[in-house]
């Protein structure tokens, strides 16, 4: 993608933040920063933990590339601040960001729109977690409703494990989600574009050691295999791409996102797990991997995302 001189103005790459995903955000942000600078963009690192967001306006930033992950960066809060500052930013707006960060609210909307997602129960204590296991069956996933990167997640097989699983999840969020476990193929589908014109990028099939795609295997190990495009039947591939775009559209996402899907091994039915509205941009991240399969390099991907920066009031 060719850019004109000073096309984007002064750009802040928001990274770090104070969520549990700070470490990953710093890696994403540095990668984006280097990519933008290599293409002649006047880009600067900006960590909201170290700086007042009001400095963005005072120092003349024209737009922001949000490389924050998790709370306070992906959940609508920083988006709301940027709306008040009238500074265009990458990714989804306030409401879509807030909803997508909340896995329970996301599931409610998807279910209402006829999109398949694993059965779930929201719980507030260990006793309710054991009741959820009895209803949803084993194994069951227990995780914070508003965290990412599998932080605080436990795969529960017996009632004896419920108390510790609830305790771990509740350390990260007062809202805890118990979810039916879908045994099968794990895939993810990046989506780019406007709310009503989403474009599915090549679907990635994830083959993690022991089927455990946890925080360590996501970001710090090289043993996880990624198959791009996913080696699944054409009909399944087409269905998942359509499902991901529809999931993006009904939540009102824009700019870019990544939808995570499980395909039931026995029935081959796909189930939406969640959608990430500020995807990772590290060396192990999935959106850049998918873009490469489309012959879109990392630098051009960053420029494309930045070009669609907007505010809710001025959606481009």
GIPEFEN-V157272 format. One line per field, one symbol per residue. ss: DSSP state (~ for helix, > for strand, _ for the rest). psi: psi as a letter, one per 20 degrees, with the letter a starting at -180 (. if undefined). burial: I if it has 9 or more other ideal C-beta (glycine too) atoms within 8 Angstrom, else O. A space follows every 10 residues. Layout:
ss = ???
psi = ???
burial = ???
This chain:
ss = _________> >>>>______ _~~~~~~~~~ ~~~~~~~~__ _>>>>>____ ___~~~~~__ __>>>>____ ______~~~~ ~~~~~__>>_ ___~~~~~~~ ~_~~~~~~~~ ~~____>__> >>>__~~~~~ ~~~~~~___> >>>>______ ___>>>__~~ ~~~~~~~~~~ _____>>>>> ___>>>>>>> >>>_____>> ___>>>>_~~ ~___~~~~~_ ____>>>>__ ___~~~~~~~ ~~~~~~~~~~ ~___>>>>>> >>>>_____> >>>>>>____ _____~~~~~ ~~~____~~~ ~~~~~~~__> _~~~__
psi = ppqqpkhibp ppopreakri kgghghgggh ggghgghhjj pmqqqooihi qphhhgghjk phrpookqqb qjhijighgg ghghiloqqq aqagghgggh hohghggggg ghjjppqqqr ppqjrhghgh hhghghrqrq ppqqhlrakk pjqpophrhh igghgggggi hhphpppppp popbpprqoq pqargjlqpp rpppppnqpj jnmagghghi qjipqpopqp mrqggggggh gggghggggh ikqrfrrppp qpophgikpq ppgrppimqq laijqhghgg hhijkorggh gghgghhjpa rhilp.
burial = OOIOOOOIII IIIIIIIOII IIOIIIIIII IIIOIIIOIO IOIIIIIIOO OOIOIIIOOO IIIIIIIIII IIIIIIIIII IIIOIOIIII IIIIIIIIII IIIIOIIOII IOOOIOIIOI IIIOOIOIII IIIOOIOOOI IIIIIIIIII IIIIOIOOOO IIIOIIIIII OIIOIIIIII IIOIIIIIII IIIOIOOIOI IIIIIIOIOO OOIIOOIIIO OOOIOIIIII OIOOOIIOII IIIIIIIIII IIIIIIIIII IIIIOOOIOI IIOIIIIIII IIOOIIIIII IIIOOOOIII IIIIIIOIII IIOOIO
